[in-house]
Amino acid sequence: MENQENSVQTRITETDKEEIKNEQDNYKKLINCPYCNAKLIKKGKRKKKYEFIQVYYCKNCNKKITPLIAKNKTYPLALIIDCLSLHNKLFSFDEITEFVKERYGLNLTRQIISRWIKEYERYTPFLRMREFASKKYSKRDLIEESKLIHQQIYNFKFHRAKLDFILSEDFKHYKFKPLKQFLELVSAECPHQIFQNPTKRSSEFKEKFNLNEVKIISKNNTAVKIAGFILQAVSNNKLRHEKLQEFMLANDTVTVASEIPVLLNSDDLRHYKHELNFEIPFTLDDNEYLTGHIDLIQVRNGSVYIMDFKPSAQKSKPIEQLTIYALALSRLTGLRLYNFKCAWFDDKNYYEFFPLHVVYKIKKRKRLPRDQKRLG
């Protein structure tokens, strides 16, 4: 009986099966040729052993193209991705094969799964933390998960083992212990009624901050590589965030939480404006709240990163939205805004900035004549 109850965690409903059936043909849709940027046309489907792949044709360079980076694979990429994530969620090989049989109707061997783990290890650096996590945590305690009904459903997740490892591994990260304390309490103490009632949302906020001293830096980042790997198997816009968040949380070494609820109220704004002299271009009434949900939080290189996936990162500039997230998380955790960085990315580009530079401007002191001295 107990074994049956444990196996229920890997089983799915009939509705889930229908969604999965639709997803298996749901690879990333291509519009422009990656070689010459000309418009592509659909040119039938290529039959593989367990799926069909859409083929595109470019008239300009006379090439046939598929949306897959990972090519020459017998099994669907979505299946491979699931196996990689389950392994790093501390599932055994037997549990993974049972999951795949139930979800995809296919039989896998231990050897096949082991080969995938080795082949795709560049996308799953959490492998080196896995042994540490398996000794201290069970599958259930590894990742805290909670569904938040906040006008729509948000899947809040917190990787407890990973953040523990990060805080203990590097001394410069130990000061972020209040972040862990905050994340531990989200499921139990989040004021859901504030998020459920109509409020001002950070993502819809149009007030402009003074960006004169803000430097937006483009970098090469692992998040871009992982996005390119995951998004080739997902064309549904609604599923992009969920699939990417799930994979990064389970498989990289820096992502510690996803879909984190944050809020600001009038007391927070008064603190920033009057006590810290921050330039905040808006106000809130005493009964108003500014709310939002952070896509991803990472801890790396001595900073807490607030990350946002944007399908067209090069065209987007969510500086106001991310700055509000940073202000809110700073107040909720008690960490200085100096400790935060904000970034947005897609499968091609990554950009980051300091939110402190958005709200705090260094005022240059006037130079006095040589024959005068400044008192004090």
N, C-alpha and C positions, 0 to 999 in steps of 0.2 A: 504493500500500500504506500509506504514511504517513498519507494523508488518511483512509483507512478506519479506521486505528487511532485517529486523533483524534476521528472521529465516534462511536466506540464510547462515549465519555464521555457522550453525549447519548442513547444507546439504553437500552432497558430490557428486562428479562426477561419471559417469559410470566406469571410470578407477579406481577410488578409491574403488568402490564396488567390482570390480574384485580382487583387492589387498587384501581387507578385507576377501573375500571368501577364498582366498588362505591362509591367516594368521590364520583362525580359526582352521585349522588342523595343525598349525605350532608350536606346543609346542616344548620345548627344547628336543633335541635328546640325548639319553643316550647311552654311549658306554661301560662303566665299571659299575659293580655292586657297589652300595654305601656301601655294607656290607662287601664284600670280595675282591673287585676290579677285579673280573674275568670278561671276556668278556660277554656281554649280547647279546641275540638274540631277534628278534621281534616275538611276540606271538599273532598276531591278534590285533584287536581293540575293545575297550569297548564302547558300545553305551550308551550315556547319553541322556537326554531329548532333548538337543539342539546342541549336538556335538558328535564327536567320539574321543576317547583318545587312543593313541598308548600304547599297553601293551608290556613290555619286560619280558624276562625270564632268570634267572640265573641257569644254570645247576649245578653249584658248591654248592650253598646253597638252591637250589630248591625253589626259591621265584619268585613270579610275582611282577613286579614293574611298576609304572607309573611315568612320569616326574614331577608330580604335588606335590608341598608342600601343597598348599591349596586344600584339598580333600573334597569329599562329598558335592560338590556344583552343583546345578542344572544348573546354568548359566555358560557360558564360562568365564574363568578367565580374558581374554582380555576385555570383557565387564565390569566386575567389576572394573578393573583398570581404564578404561575410566571414569566410574561414579565417582570414588574417585577423580580423577584429575579435572573433570569438576566442582565438588562441591567446591573444593578449588580454582578454577578459577572464583568463584562467580556466577556460573550458578544456577538458581533456580531449584527446583525439576521438575517443568513442562518443563523447557528447557532441562533438562537431559533426561526425558522420551521421549521427541520429538526427541532428538538426537539418542537415542537408537533405537527407532522405525524406523528412517530413515536409520541408519547405519547397524543395525542387524536384522531388521524386527521383533522385539520382543516388547511386551507390558510389561512395568514395573509399579509398584505402588510406591507411596511415602514411604510406609512402608518397602518395600524391600531395597530401596536405603538407608534409615535411618539405617536399620539393618547392612548393609555393612559398612557404615561410622563408626558405633560403633565397629563392629567386627575387622576392620582393622586399628583402630586408632593408633596402635603402629607403623604403617608405614607412618602415615600422621600427624606428629606433628604440621604442619602448621595450624591445626584446631584452636589452641589457638591464632594464629595471625589473623585468618580469620575475626573476628569481627572488629578488628582495621582496616584491609584493606578495608572491605566493607563500612565503614563509610567515608573513604577518597578517595577511588578510584572506578572507574567504571570498568567493565570487560575489556573494550578496553584499559584503561590506566594502568591496573594492571601489565601486562607483555608486554614489548616492543618486537616486533618480526620483523625480516627483513631477507629476503633471499639474501645471498651474492653469486654472481656468480664469484667465484675465481677458475677458471680451473674446478671446480666442484661446486655443490650447497651446501652451508653451511647455516643452519638455526640458525642465531644468535638470542638469546633470553636473555632478561634482566628483572628480577623481581624487578620492581621499588618499590613496596610496601614493600617487604621483606627487601631490603637493607635500606630503610628509617627507618623501625622498628629497625633493628640491630644497625644502627648508633645512634639512639636516645635512645635506651634502655640501652646501656652500654657505659660508658664514655671512656673506653679504645679503643673502635671502632670508636670514633668520628674522630680520625686522618685519617681515611680511606675515608673521604669525597671526596678527589681527585679521588678515584676509581669510585665513583658514577658519578662524572662529566665526566670522560672518557667514561663510559658505556653509558651515555646519548647521547654522540656525535658520537658513532660508526656508527649508521645507516646513519647519515647525512654527516659525514666528513671522513669516511674511504676512503683511497686512492686506490680505486678498481683497477686502472690501474696497480699498482705495483703488486698486487696479481694475476692479470689476465695474465701478461707477465711472461715468464719463469724466475724463481728466485731460489735461494737456499732455500730449505725447511728444517725447524728444525727437522722434523721427519726422514729425510733422512741423516742428518748430522752425519758423522762418526768420526770427530775429537775427540780425547780423552782428557778429562780434567784430572787433577791430583786428584785422589780420595783418597789419603792417609789419610786425616783427616776427611773424610765423614763418618758419622754414619747413617746407614740405620736402622730404627726402625720399627719393626712389632707391630701392635696394633690391638685391637678390635675396630672397627669403625662402625657406623650406616650405612655407605655407603655399606658395605659388606652385611648387613642384607637386605637392600633395593634391592641390586643387585640380591640376591638369590630369593627374592619375584618376581621381574619383569622378570628376565631371564628365569624362568620356563615356561613362556608363549611365549618365543621368541627363535626360533632356527636359524632364518636367521641372518647371521653375519652382514649384511648391516643395519639391523633394530635394532640391539642390542644397539648401541650408542644412536640412536634417541629415542627409547622407554625409556631407562634408564634416559637420560638427561631430557626428558619431565616430567617424574614422579618425579624426585628429585627436579627439579625447581618448580613444582607446589605444592609439598607435604611436603618437609622437611623444616627446619627452618634456614638453613645456606647456601644453594646453591642459588647464586644470579644471575648467568649468565651462558650461554652455547655457545659453538662454537665462542669464542671471537678471532677476528683477531689481530695478533700482528706482529711487524716487528722490525728488527735491521738494522742500516746502519753503514757506516764507522765512522761517527761522534760519534755514541754511543760507538763503540768499543774503539776509542781513549780516550773518557771520562773515561771508565772503566780501561783501561790500564795505562794511563799516569796521571790521576788525582786521581784515587782511588787505584792504584797499584794492580788491580785484575789480576790474571793469566788467560788470555784468549788465548787458543791455536790455534787461527785462525785469519785471517784478511779478510777484505772486501775492494774491490776497491770502488772508490767514486760513481760509478753508480750501485753498487750491493746492494741487500737487502736480508736479511735472514728472511723468513716469516713463519708463522704457525698459527694454530687455536687451542686454548685451549679448551679442552673438557668441563671442569666445573671450575667455581670459587666459592669458599666458603669463608665466613667470620665468624670466630669463635675463641674463646679463645685468643683474642688479636692479631691474625695473619690473613693474607690473604693466603688462600690455593689454589694452582694450582693443580687441580685434573685431572687424566687421567685414563680412564677405559681401562684395558688390559685383554683380555680374559684368558690369562695364566700369571697372575701376579707373581706367584712364579718363573717362568722361565725368566720373563722380567726384564730388568734393564734400563728403559728409563731415566737415570740420565742426560745424555747430553741434550736430547730433553727438559726435564722439566726445566733444568737450563737455557737454552736459552729462554724459555718462561718467566721465572722469570726475567731474565735480560731485556727482551723486555718490559714486563709489568711495571717494575720498572721505566724505562725511560719514558714510555708513560704516567704514572700517577704522576711521581715525588716522589713516595714513596721510602723509603730506602729499599735496598735489605734485610736488617735485618728483615723487617716486613713480609717477605714471607716465606712460607713453601711449599714444593712440595710433592705430594703423587700419588701413583698409586694403583689400586685395581681391584679385580674381585668379584665373589660371594663367595669366600673362604678366601681371604687374602687381607691385607692392609699394605702398606709400606710407610714411609715418611722420609724426610731428609731436612736439611737446605741448600738451594742453596748457601748461603753465604760461607759455609764451602767448597764448591767446588772451588770457585774462589779466596777466600781470605785466605791466610795461615799466621798464627801468627809466626813470626820469633823469635826464642828464642835468647835472648841476651847472649853473652859470659860472663861467670863468670870471674871476675878479681881476681888476688891474693889478700889475705887479707891486704897486706901492700899498696895496690893501691886503689885509689878512682876514681869513675867516675865523670868527670866534668859535670856541669849542673844538 
